[in-house]
Amino acid sequence: MSEKNLEFLKDALKYLGFGEGLNEKLTENVKSEKPEFQLGTVNTYGKDKVSYSLDFKRSDKADMYFFNRYTASFKAGENGPEKSQSFYINKNAGVTAKEAYNLLNGRSVNKDLVNSEGQKFNAWLQLDFNQPDDKGGHKFRQFHSGYGYNLERELAKLPINDLNDMKSKERLMQSLERGNVHEVNFVKDDKTQKMFIEANPQFKTLNIYDSEMKKVFQEHQKKETKPEAEKAVVSEDKKEGQKKDLNKKPDDESPDKGKRTFSRKGLGV
């Protein structure tokens, strides 16, 4: 057993939001030298629980294991349908456990990606629940910079008290980019009101909820026309040079720690 490889796997679990609770079982399975194994865990977010099944595989070429992918399963409410999605991991980078939960809730997550030619780009990701894939999950929609969504600009349109402090603003933007619903304070006529917001790149706006999580209608909010959306959203059937790797699993990773930027391979199911 390679201690370096084991530490690399533990780092992956920690960075991706699975903590250190699986380390003992991970060590036992790696020592057993099984060709592959799975670890299960449950994360709780508020009242919601998400089940995760993590897949590990031993290399045919070297004495090391790779954390290839995990599957997240979530059921919204007692009577809601169960949703499930698999996410591939590439060099310890990919969609985190909390981001997976947010995506399964229909929210969008911002990620730095690398296409099949090795070119870096940034995009907002969203699961398309109307487009199933061949693995029992859902295809991704991607909103690139050319789509025209600017999170900072949309935030500036709102009377958010938190924007007055640069550190608070940075934390807010990072939270929204991870797909979170974030609590903010609106200030109007010297009165402070607790609200909740989330990013909505598809319609180039922010969703706003009151203190009871009821959606607030925005007069300035306008929907995208279909032609506009089709130009900037990369679907599974367009941009051949970039989309090929989306549903492929990654090659064996290097055990060296590296960049947190991940390829589109890490999104496939």
C-alpha positions as CSV (number, residue, x, y, z in Angstrom):
1,M,0.0,0.0,0.0
2,S,1.3,3.4,-1.0
3,E,1.0,5.9,1.9
4,K,1.3,8.7,-0.6
5,N,-1.6,7.4,-2.6
6,L,-3.7,6.9,0.6
7,E,-3.1,10.5,1.7
8,F,-4.0,11.7,-1.8
9,L,-7.3,9.9,-1.6
10,K,-8.0,11.3,1.9
11,D,-7.3,14.8,0.5
12,A,-9.8,14.2,-2.2
13,L,-12.5,13.2,0.3
14,K,-11.8,16.3,2.4
15,Y,-11.7,18.8,-0.5
16,L,-14.9,17.4,-2.1
17,G,-16.9,17.8,1.1
18,F,-16.9,14.2,2.6
19,G,-14.8,15.1,5.6
20,E,-12.6,12.7,7.5
21,G,-15.2,10.2,8.7
22,L,-14.6,7.8,5.9
23,N,-10.8,7.6,6.4
24,E,-10.8,4.5,8.5
25,K,-12.9,2.5,6.0
26,L,-10.9,3.9,3.2
27,T,-7.6,2.7,4.7
28,E,-9.1,-0.8,5.4
29,N,-10.2,-1.2,1.8
30,V,-7.0,0.1,0.3
31,K,-5.0,-2.4,2.5
32,S,-7.2,-5.2,1.3
33,E,-6.0,-4.6,-2.3
34,K,-9.5,-5.3,-3.7
35,P,-9.7,-4.4,-7.4
36,E,-12.5,-1.9,-6.6
37,F,-14.7,-0.9,-3.7
38,Q,-17.5,1.5,-2.7
39,L,-17.9,3.7,0.4
40,G,-21.3,5.1,1.4
41,T,-22.1,8.2,3.5
42,V,-24.8,10.7,4.2
43,N,-24.5,14.4,4.4
44,T,-27.2,16.6,6.0
45,Y,-28.0,20.1,4.8
46,G,-30.6,21.7,7.0
47,K,-33.6,19.2,7.0
48,D,-32.4,17.5,3.8
49,K,-30.3,14.4,3.7
50,V,-28.2,13.3,0.7
51,S,-26.8,9.8,0.2
52,Y,-23.5,9.4,-1.5
53,S,-21.9,6.2,-3.0
54,L,-18.2,6.7,-3.7
55,D,-16.4,4.5,-6.2
56,F,-12.7,3.6,-5.9
57,K,-10.7,1.4,-8.4
58,R,-7.3,-0.1,-8.2
59,S,-5.0,0.7,-11.2
60,D,-4.0,-2.1,-13.5
61,K,-0.7,-0.5,-14.1
62,A,0.5,0.7,-10.7
63,D,0.0,0.0,-7.0
64,M,-2.5,2.8,-6.4
65,Y,-6.2,3.5,-6.2
66,F,-8.2,6.2,-7.9
67,F,-11.4,7.9,-6.6
68,N,-13.2,7.8,-10.0
69,R,-16.7,9.1,-9.2
70,Y,-19.5,9.4,-6.7
71,T,-23.3,9.2,-7.1
72,A,-25.5,11.5,-5.1
73,S,-29.1,10.7,-4.3
74,F,-31.6,13.1,-2.9
75,K,-35.3,13.1,-2.2
76,A,-37.1,16.5,-1.7
77,G,-39.7,16.0,1.0
78,E,-41.6,12.9,1.9
79,N,-43.6,12.7,-1.3
80,G,-41.0,14.2,-3.7
81,P,-39.3,12.2,-6.4
82,E,-35.8,10.8,-5.7
83,K,-33.2,12.4,-7.9
84,S,-29.8,10.8,-8.5
85,Q,-26.7,12.0,-10.4
86,S,-23.1,10.7,-10.8
87,F,-20.1,13.0,-10.9
88,Y,-16.7,12.0,-12.1
89,I,-13.6,13.1,-10.2
90,N,-10.4,14.2,-12.0
91,K,-7.2,14.7,-10.0
92,N,-9.1,15.3,-6.8
93,A,-11.2,18.0,-8.5
94,G,-14.8,18.1,-9.5
95,V,-18.3,18.9,-8.2
96,T,-18.3,18.9,-4.4
97,A,-20.8,17.1,-2.2
98,K,-22.6,20.4,-1.4
99,E,-22.6,21.5,-5.0
100,A,-24.1,18.2,-6.0
101,Y,-26.9,18.8,-3.5
102,N,-27.5,22.2,-5.0
103,L,-27.5,20.9,-8.5
104,L,-30.0,18.2,-7.6
105,N,-32.2,21.0,-6.2
106,G,-32.2,22.7,-9.6
107,R,-29.7,25.4,-8.7
108,S,-26.7,26.4,-10.8
109,V,-23.0,26.1,-9.9
110,N,-20.1,28.0,-11.3
111,K,-16.9,26.1,-12.3
112,D,-13.6,26.5,-14.1
113,L,-13.4,23.8,-16.7
114,V,-11.0,22.5,-19.3
115,N,-12.2,21.3,-22.7
116,S,-10.9,18.4,-24.8
117,E,-8.2,20.6,-26.3
118,G,-6.9,21.6,-22.9
119,Q,-8.3,25.1,-23.1
120,K,-9.6,26.6,-19.8
121,F,-13.0,28.3,-19.6
122,N,-15.6,29.2,-17.0
123,A,-19.2,28.2,-17.1
124,W,-22.3,27.9,-14.9
125,L,-23.6,24.3,-14.7
126,Q,-27.2,23.2,-14.3
127,L,-28.8,19.8,-14.5
128,D,-31.5,19.5,-17.2
129,F,-34.1,17.3,-15.6
130,N,-36.0,17.1,-19.0
131,Q,-33.0,15.5,-20.6
132,P,-32.1,12.1,-19.1
133,D,-28.7,10.6,-20.0
134,D,-28.0,6.9,-20.6
135,K,-26.8,6.3,-17.0
136,G,-30.1,7.1,-15.2
137,G,-29.1,10.7,-14.5
138,H,-29.5,14.0,-16.3
139,K,-27.6,15.9,-18.9
140,F,-25.9,19.2,-18.1
141,R,-26.6,22.7,-19.4
142,Q,-23.7,25.1,-19.5
143,F,-23.9,28.9,-19.6
144,H,-20.6,30.3,-20.8
145,S,-19.3,33.8,-20.3
146,G,-20.5,34.6,-23.8
147,Y,-24.1,34.1,-22.5
148,G,-23.9,37.4,-20.8
149,Y,-24.6,36.5,-17.2
150,N,-22.7,38.8,-14.7
151,L,-23.3,37.9,-11.1
152,E,-21.6,41.0,-9.7
153,R,-23.7,43.3,-11.9
154,E,-26.9,41.6,-10.9
155,L,-26.0,41.9,-7.2
156,A,-25.4,45.6,-7.7
157,K,-29.0,46.1,-8.7
158,L,-30.3,45.0,-5.3
159,P,-30.2,47.0,-2.0
160,I,-28.0,44.5,-0.2
161,N,-26.3,45.8,2.8
162,D,-23.7,43.0,2.7
163,L,-22.2,44.5,-0.5
164,N,-20.8,47.5,1.4
165,D,-18.0,45.4,2.8
166,M,-15.6,43.8,0.3
167,K,-14.9,40.7,2.3
168,S,-18.7,40.1,2.8
169,K,-19.3,40.7,-0.9
170,E,-16.6,38.2,-1.8
171,R,-18.0,35.6,0.5
172,L,-21.5,36.2,-0.8
173,M,-20.3,35.8,-4.4
174,Q,-18.4,32.6,-3.6
175,S,-21.4,31.2,-1.9
176,L,-23.7,31.9,-4.8
177,E,-21.2,30.5,-7.2
178,R,-21.3,27.2,-5.3
179,G,-25.1,27.1,-5.8
180,N,-26.1,28.1,-2.3
181,V,-29.2,30.0,-1.3
182,H,-27.6,32.8,0.7
183,E,-29.2,35.0,3.4
184,V,-28.7,38.7,2.9
185,N,-30.1,42.0,4.4
186,F,-32.0,44.3,2.2
187,V,-32.0,48.0,3.2
188,K,-34.8,50.2,2.1
189,D,-36.0,53.5,3.7
190,D,-33.6,52.9,6.6
191,K,-35.3,49.5,7.3
192,T,-33.5,46.2,7.2
193,Q,-35.2,43.1,5.9
194,K,-33.9,39.6,5.9
195,M,-34.1,38.0,2.4
196,F,-32.6,35.0,0.6
197,I,-31.1,35.0,-2.9
198,E,-29.7,32.4,-5.4
199,A,-28.0,32.8,-8.8
200,N,-30.1,32.2,-11.9
201,P,-27.7,32.4,-14.9
202,Q,-30.3,30.9,-17.3
203,F,-32.4,34.0,-17.0
204,K,-29.5,36.3,-16.2
205,T,-30.8,37.4,-12.8
206,L,-31.0,36.4,-9.1
207,N,-33.9,34.6,-7.5
208,I,-35.1,36.4,-4.4
209,Y,-37.0,34.9,-1.5
210,D,-38.5,36.5,1.6
211,S,-37.8,35.4,5.1
212,E,-40.3,32.5,4.7
213,M,-38.7,31.4,1.5
214,K,-41.5,32.6,-0.7
215,K,-40.3,33.8,-4.1
216,V,-40.4,37.6,-4.6
217,F,-41.5,38.8,-8.1
218,Q,-39.0,41.1,-9.8
219,E,-40.4,43.6,-12.4
220,H,-37.0,43.9,-14.1
221,Q,-36.7,40.2,-14.6
222,K,-37.2,39.1,-18.2
223,K,-36.9,35.6,-19.7
224,E,-34.5,34.6,-22.3
225,T,-35.9,34.1,-25.8
226,K,-35.2,30.6,-27.2
227,P,-32.9,31.7,-30.0
228,E,-30.7,33.7,-27.5
229,A,-30.4,30.8,-25.2
230,E,-29.5,28.4,-27.9
231,K,-26.6,30.6,-29.1
232,A,-24.8,30.6,-25.7
233,V,-25.8,27.4,-24.0
234,V,-23.7,24.4,-24.9
235,S,-25.9,21.4,-25.1
236,E,-24.9,17.8,-25.5
237,D,-25.5,17.9,-29.2
238,K,-23.4,21.1,-30.0
239,K,-19.8,22.2,-30.1
240,E,-18.3,18.8,-31.0
241,G,-14.8,19.7,-30.0
242,Q,-15.8,20.5,-26.4
243,K,-18.7,18.1,-25.6
244,K,-17.0,14.7,-26.3
245,D,-15.5,14.3,-22.9
246,L,-18.6,15.4,-20.9
247,N,-19.9,11.9,-20.4
248,K,-16.7,10.0,-20.3
249,K,-15.0,8.9,-17.1
250,P,-11.5,10.3,-16.5
251,D,-8.2,8.5,-17.2
252,D,-6.2,7.4,-14.2
253,E,-5.2,10.4,-12.2
254,S,-1.7,11.3,-11.2
255,P,-1.1,11.0,-7.4
256,D,0.5,14.4,-7.4
257,K,-1.6,17.2,-5.9
258,G,-2.5,19.8,-8.5
259,K,-4.8,22.4,-9.8
260,R,-8.5,22.6,-8.7
261,T,-9.5,23.4,-12.2
262,F,-11.1,20.2,-13.7
263,S,-12.0,19.0,-17.1
264,R,-15.4,18.3,-18.5
265,K,-14.7,14.7,-17.8
266,G,-15.4,15.4,-14.2
267,L,-19.0,16.2,-15.0
268,G,-20.0,13.2,-16.9
269,V,-22.4,10.5,-15.6
